[in-house]
Amino acid sequence: MNISGSASVSLFDSVLQTQAMRQEMGVSLLKKSQDVMKQQGEAMVQMLEQAGQCQPCESGHTLDAYA
């Protein structure tokens, strides 16, 4: 029988490591989602600002946006 000198990881340690990795993945996904939402919001504000600065269309209507 061969006995190695490396320390074996207990089942409990393995479960804790897996849980920690899942939490890190969840936090990373949440941060990425928030970044995407922020970019979309900035793009929407920019689009509304540009639309509010345009010349009135033929019917005389302009976009009126209030935030």
N, C-alpha and C positions, 0 to 999 in steps of 0.2 A: 504494500500500500504506500502510495506517495503522498506526502504531506507538503503542501506548498507553504512558503513563508509569507505570502501576501494575506493581508487582512480581508476577511470576507465581510460583505455588507449585510447587515441583518435585514430581515423583511421590514421591520419598522422603519429603519433608515431609508430603505428603498421607497417605501410609501411616502415618507416625508419629502424626499427628493422629488418624487413624481408630483406631489401636491404643490410644492414650491414652483416647479417648472410650469405647471398649469396656470398658477396664479400669475407668473411672469408673462406667459403668453397672453392671458386675459388682459393684463395691464397694457401690454404692447398693442394689442388689437384695439383697445379702447382709445389709446393715444392716437393711433392712426386714424380711427373713425372721427375723433375730434378735429384732427388736422384737416381731413377731407371736408368736414362740415364747415370749418372756418373758411377754407378756400372757396367753397361754394357760396357762403354768405358774402364774402368780399366781392366775388364776381357778380353776385346779384345786386349789391349796392352800387357797384361801378356801372352796371348796365342801366339801373334806374336813374343814376345821376346823368349818364349820357343821354338817356331818353328824355329827361326833363330839360336838357339844354338844346334839344333839336328844334328846328323851325316848325311852326304849326303846319299840320297837313292840310290838304285842299279843303277839307270840310271845316277847318278852323279849330279842331280839337287838339289839345296837347295832353300829355300824360302828367297827371298831378299826383305826386307821391309824397306822403308824409311818413316819417319814421318816428 
